[in-house]
Amino acid sequence: MLSDGVGLPRGGARRSQTATLPRLEPVTPASEPSDRTLPRAIVDPTFWRARAVLVTGHTGFKGAWLSLWLQALGARVTGLSLGVPPTEPSLYELARVGDRMADSVACDVRDPGALASAVVKARPEIVIHMAAQPLVRRSFAAPRETFETNVMGTVNLLDAVRACEGVQSVVVITSDKCYENREWERGYRESDPLGGHDPYSNSKAAAELVTSAYRRSFFSDPNGPRVASARAGNVIGGGDWGEDRLIPDIVRAAVEGETLRLRNPHAVRPWQHVLSPLSGYLVLAQALCESHDYASAWNFGPGDSDVRTVEWVVHRVSELWPGGLRWAAADGPHPHEAHYLKLDSSQARERLGWAPAMSLEDGLAATVAWYGAWQGAGDMRDVTLSQIASTCQRASHA
């Protein structure tokens, strides 16, 4: 099992070593946060109750978590995706996300006519656009598909919003990889140049430019829809089975009894539990409905203490999951990749009052607990909703 934890093409590091990682067993997350990174701005249940929300990409990992959270808040959620969860197994199916959707529409965002019809039918007040080709490695094999989905899909979605009455706010989800990476140790700010060496990263930068152009050209009326974009770091959490992602590869290696091979154990990434950026997206959508002043680009990343190497995360997981998984640094050449990536989220902290929903330590514990419950044939809808509720409860008492 080959992984670098950052979704990069196959290759390897120059040195090899072995270590023992744990067998997957349930671990209960800490009842209290391990540091002070708790949100000051909270996701407001009264705001979301009975709101019509359209989530594109709702069958994916982040989309399924978001749809469940919105269901728990009482929103009327319409999901739009290709119709089939992108992985097997999937959080969408295990947590029975489809059971409580107002509607689930099979639609390709590359089809402008079908997308426009779906948006008009849903009559959303809020749109959260997450549908994407999300994998760096796949973008090397399918660059056209990546650009068509991530760039033209965004164009098509924004055009559909233009033709739909009643939309109040739109949040377009891109990526922390949209920046021109210069290996800076400081975090990238929203005003820093966009770029991207690989097709995936470049497509996300292009999606940011599309969003900015549409915001200034077609959504500048303060009384019309307010459009913002959100850039988040490497997410972890239960229910992720994506390719070339660190936690899913750990799980697969543990279940299959294989050695986990890390292509880039020293890569530094802004790790965060999936509920942290999702809380940012929801708080941003709330703010957009209050004022056009929030219609801009936003970073939602972890604090400095949670910007860690792949190797550090693997070692921490090994402490949480005692047992028999081995890992080794893979040999061989590999394509270009950024070594250091970090976000500066001071704008979201200062203007939105946002902070990460939990620390990396608590996020890893929650993730291990989720997969432990899955191995134990638990009710994964209940487990996932319980983790959402615990996060909201901690936030309300922060």
Secondary structure, DSSP 4 states (H G I P E B T S, - for coil): -EE-SB---S---S---EEEEPPP---PPPSS-SSS---SS---HHHHTT-EEEEETTTSHHHHHHHHHHHHTT-EEEEEESSS-SSSS-HHHHTTGGGG-SEEEE--TT-HHHHHHHHHHH--SEEEE--S---HHHHHH-HHHHHIIIIIHHHHHHHHHHT-TT--EEEEE--GGGB-----SSPBPTTSPB--SSHHHHHHHHHHHHHHHHHHHHS--TTS-EEEEEEE--EE-TT---TTBHHHHHHHHHHHTPEEEES-TT-EEE-EETHHHHHHHHHHHHHHHH-GGG-SEEEE---GGGEEEHHHHHHHHHHHS-S-EEEEEPPS------SB--B--HHIIIII----SS-HHHHHHHHHHHHHHHHTT--HHHHHHHHHHHHHHHHHT-
